[in-house]
Amino acid sequence: MCQLILTISEYTLSCTEEKILYETLHFVRGDMSDFMARSTQPRVLYADQEVPARNTRDMKRGDVVIVNDEYNRYKGELQIVLMDMENDGRKNVIGHLPANERMLLDYLEPWRKFGFIKS
């Protein structure tokens, strides 16, 4: 199965968030939920980096989020939102997929590799 490349309209990113987004090989966890597609490798690679809380608005389908310092165990994990949900303040909304590409979310499945390019 080939890697899925997603276009992202990003917000202002910290240096760590930019590295997580663009310099990390992402793949969907095997236990994918209906709510999120989770890439957990960044939380290992960037465990010693700070991810301060910011832009913690409620999340919409197609948003891309990174878990912040408020949730230390998962800090640095990148997630793609599949269903609208409230944000408890522990996830930074760092960007979103354009409306014309949100149908690609239906192709995310367990173990699928994915990456991002700037819109």
Number of C-alpha atoms within 10 A of each C-alpha: 6 7 13 16 12 18 16 21 15 18 11 10 14 13 12 15 24 14 13 22 25 13 13 17 15 24 22 22 18 13 10 15 12 8 14 21 24 22 25 18 19 23 20 13 13 17 17 10 14 16 23 15 17 13 17 18 14 15 22 17 18 24 25 25 26 27 25 25 19 15 14 14 13 19 25 32 22 30 23 25 23 21 13 14 13 10 15 11 16 21 30 28 27 23 22 22 24 15 9 7 12 17 12 13 17 8 10 19 16 15 15 17 18 17 17 18 12 11 10
